[in-house]
């Protein structure tokens, strides 16, 4: 009985690890670039709200499969897009 509980726990953990790391197609860098081509030029990304160019990656989730990052404007705190690493 205890073995089944452990196996069930592992299956649930792995499932939720994959779900947590899932990045919606609407919130990726490519989607941001398509929606706002004027804000992504010459290797620089600008914030849609304030026009700031200081963008940082903050880890928002982690699992054995990798991590999920929010790319956030340092000036206003707006989350621009997400990526997996």
PyMOL commands that set and color helices and strands:
alter all, ss='L'
color gray80, all
select helices_A, chain A and resi 2-21+25-27+29-35+37-39
alter helices_A, ss='H'
color red, helices_A
select strands_A, chain A and resi 40-41+44-45+55-63+66-73+79-84
alter strands_A, ss='S'
color yellow, strands_A
deselect
rebuild
show_as cartoon
